[in-house]
Amino acid sequence: MACATSDIGTGTYTIMAQVAADMLGLPLDNISIKLGDSSLPQSPVEGGSWIATSVSNGIVTTAGAIRDELLRLAKQMPNSPLANAAPDEVALADGRLVSKRDASRGVPIADAMRQGAVDRIEQEKPPTRSRTTPAPTTRTRRTLSR
């Protein structure tokens, strides 16, 4: 996770890592945070809870877009246990995309990505920077070999 904001303490690092770990279903140790680089996505200036609120919302929105793209790929798998699942019916947990109703119905994220010949999922950058941030979109980066 990365953001152009600056932080005078460790609070922003902590909340970003916690929200990302929760939304992506990953251990906290697997999350790395980068702040303070002006080439990264913008955020409000520090003060009160402005940064925590806006950055957390960005993480949640982006994680949702990642989940949706992974579900799209998982549905393409032969005999996918998630073939009829809607995005709000699945979650990311322990390296898998799983049904919220029945965690035994799931697909390893790596398998879904392999199905789509994808080596990573990226958030597309908005065409121009503005005060209003458009909803993130995702794209998949395809590998040349399977």
C-alpha positions as MATLAB code, in Angstrom:
seq = 'MACATSDIGTGTYTIMAQVAADMLGLPLDNISIKLGDSSLPQSPVEGGSWIATSVSNGIVTTAGAIRDELLRLAKQMPNSPLANAAPDEVALADGRLVSKRDASRGVPIADAMRQGAVDRIEQEKPPTRSRTTPAPTTRTRRTLSR';
ca = [
       0.000    0.000    0.000;
       1.319    3.418   -0.857;
       0.237    7.036   -0.476;
       1.838   10.450   -0.995;
       0.802   11.619    2.478;
       3.323   12.401    5.169;
       3.021   11.321    8.767;
       4.707   12.631   11.878;
       4.193    9.377   13.767;
       3.473    5.712   13.118;
      -0.330    5.895   13.257;
      -0.903    6.115    9.529;
       1.439    3.201    8.850;
      -0.400    1.131   11.460;
      -3.942    1.836   10.297;
      -3.064    1.363    6.622;
      -1.455   -1.997    7.343;
      -4.336   -3.158    9.538;
      -7.026   -2.216    7.015;
      -5.096   -3.753    4.108;
      -4.463   -7.003    6.003;
      -8.128   -7.260    6.950;
      -9.491   -6.470    3.481;
      -7.007   -8.664    1.606;
      -7.170  -11.572    4.048;
      -3.426  -11.498    4.617;
      -1.268  -11.605    7.744;
      -0.167   -8.166    8.929;
       3.468   -9.182    8.336;
       2.744   -9.523    4.593;
       1.734   -5.875    4.230;
       4.235   -3.147    3.457;
       3.427    0.557    3.560;
       5.105    3.394    1.677;
       4.339    7.042    2.479;
       5.654   10.473    1.621;
       6.508   10.104   -2.088;
       4.736   12.805   -4.110;
       4.485   10.491   -7.132;
       2.101    8.236   -5.165;
      -1.698    8.706   -4.957;
      -2.658   11.940   -3.217;
      -4.317   12.266    0.182;
      -5.325   15.142    2.454;
      -2.784   16.848    4.665;
      -2.197   15.331    8.069;
      -4.355   16.468   10.937;
      -6.882   14.748   13.141;
      -8.135   11.603   11.451;
      -8.262   12.958    7.898;
      -5.513   10.734    6.581;
      -6.692    7.572    8.337;
     -10.226    8.045    7.028;
      -9.386    8.843    3.420;
      -6.551    6.350    3.049;
      -8.574    3.564    4.684;
     -11.455    4.236    2.299;
      -9.043    4.041   -0.637;
      -7.681    0.714    0.605;
     -11.177   -0.737    1.079;
     -12.276    0.440   -2.382;
      -9.166   -0.926   -4.077;
      -9.356   -4.249   -2.215;
     -12.965   -4.573   -3.395;
     -11.877   -4.011   -6.994;
      -9.154   -6.645   -6.596;
     -11.672   -9.108   -5.137;
     -14.050   -8.470   -8.045;
     -11.310   -9.058  -10.631;
     -10.190  -12.256   -8.884;
     -13.790  -13.481   -8.833;
     -14.082  -12.776  -12.555;
     -10.973  -14.922  -13.136;
     -12.155  -17.662  -10.723;
     -15.470  -17.960  -12.574;
     -13.534  -18.866  -15.732;
     -12.004  -21.918  -14.058;
     -13.474  -25.311  -15.016;
     -15.870  -26.540  -12.307;
     -15.315  -23.398  -10.260;
     -17.010  -23.579   -6.847;
     -17.600  -19.821   -7.211;
     -19.162  -19.948  -10.702;
     -22.465  -18.470   -9.511;
     -21.127  -16.215   -6.739;
     -21.680  -12.462   -6.693;
     -18.880  -10.116   -5.572;
     -20.592   -9.361   -2.251;
     -20.835  -13.104   -1.534;
     -17.063  -13.710   -1.492;
     -14.106  -12.560    0.583;
     -10.328  -12.802    0.466;
      -8.951  -14.982    3.255;
      -5.704  -16.876    3.751;
      -4.626  -16.599    0.122;
      -8.007  -17.749   -1.181;
     -11.175  -16.269   -2.594;
     -13.927  -17.933   -0.542;
     -17.681  -17.944   -0.200;
     -18.822  -15.980    2.857;
     -21.532  -18.599    3.447;
     -19.290  -21.648    3.113;
     -15.525  -21.113    3.405;
     -14.923  -24.623    2.049;
     -16.138  -23.283   -1.315;
     -13.195  -21.326   -2.576;
     -10.371  -20.952   -5.027;
      -6.722  -20.232   -4.269;
      -5.889  -16.738   -5.541;
      -2.832  -18.100   -7.366;
      -5.029  -20.591   -9.268;
      -7.458  -17.864  -10.350;
      -4.560  -15.741  -11.547;
      -3.008  -18.689  -13.393;
      -6.368  -19.339  -15.087;
      -6.274  -15.830  -16.496;
      -2.513  -15.966  -17.239;
      -2.116  -13.023  -14.872;
       1.036  -12.219  -12.946;
      -0.439   -9.218  -11.099;
      -3.527   -7.088  -10.741;
      -3.000   -3.342  -10.851;
      -5.144   -0.334  -10.124;
      -5.315    1.922  -13.133;
      -4.329    5.497  -12.434;
      -6.864    8.236  -13.158;
      -6.004   10.165  -16.335;
      -5.526   13.449  -14.467;
      -5.170   14.431  -10.844;
      -8.104   16.313   -9.403;
      -9.740   17.005   -6.075;
     -12.341   14.337   -6.770;
     -11.016   10.833   -7.058;
     -12.780    8.535   -9.530;
     -13.610    4.986   -8.512;
     -10.616    2.713   -9.087;
     -10.636    0.329  -11.975;
      -8.482   -2.728  -12.259;
      -6.579   -4.329  -15.046;
      -4.715   -7.564  -15.229;
      -1.191   -7.889  -16.464;
      -0.836  -11.005  -18.564;
       2.295  -13.078  -18.720;
       3.718  -14.348  -21.995;
       3.869  -17.945  -20.847;
       1.647  -20.038  -18.629;
];
